[in-house]
Amino acid sequence: MTELTNLRFAKYEGLGNDFLVVDATSETLVDTSQVIRLCDRHFGVGADGVLLVTPPKSLGARATMVVLNADGSRPEMCGNGLRCVALHLALQDRAQGVSFIVDTDAGPRLVAVERSESGASVSVGMGRGQPEGELGYELGGASLKFVLVSMGNPHAIRFDAELDERRLDEFAPALSAQFPAGTNVELVHQRVERELEVLVWERGVGRTLACGTGACAVAVAAARQGRTLIHRVIVTNFEAALRVVRAGLAVSLVPREVAEIYAGTYGLKIIPLVEPWAQRRFIICFRDARSLSPSAQLLVDHLAAQHHS
């Protein structure tokens, strides 16, 4: 194994979901053991995953994002990771407001970056959420029902759940093992009519502070169950704009902000830029979409155009 003494990276976070973004010419730049070492929060740099930014695969795309979880596994998609990559590319291009396509293992995704001196926000067109049925799971003598949704990656969602972090840490790995490629797990508590609180466990990482695809999957499942009364909503914290499209829901992820935390070279001095923001849970709050930001409207219009094409 080659030592990563000269690996240049930039660390980003989106609502506490943190990643090491690495510009690479090849998807094989780092191996599993190196990813694990980099993501170790005691003996490495520390992160939920490594995001390789490689040349584009499709015509017109700006770049490709390859996601590597903290355990070295490769998931299909990462919503917050894509937001971080989008900001990284916009900073490279010195663009204040820009939209472009990024290729992922779940397909090409449209992103829109709005940047100013005070910060940056990134919108992502997440595509359709695909309902995949339900799963019954026995836990402590009780039968629990999970709603299954794919956002390009799998999610098992439990509504009306107690948000018990210790319990989630205990059963989520076993539940994930019920699936050949594993699954992400979300526990959801409906605070008021149009507000959801979510606790998330991600395969290959464990419990994380936020999950972009998880927020969208929860919103898709909630809409299909009639928990939201309108077809297009905004999910704050992530501001995911939803639109009903035939069998599934087309989803846009429009977060509040993304930040670069620091940049450095592995094994050398790391220069802090900002303090990371952290919380244990994230809130999904539904409200009327008439106040969509320009980025959100751009993505909703893009998804609608995809549906009608």
Helices and strands as residue ranges (DSSP letters): E 8-14, E 17-23, H 32-39, E 49-54, E 63-69, H 79-93, E 97-103, E 109-116, E 119-139, E 142-150, E 154-158, H 165-176, E 184-192, E 195-202, E 206-208, H 212-224, E 233-235, E 241-245, E 248-253, E 259-265, E 270-272, E 282-288, G 289-291, H 294-308
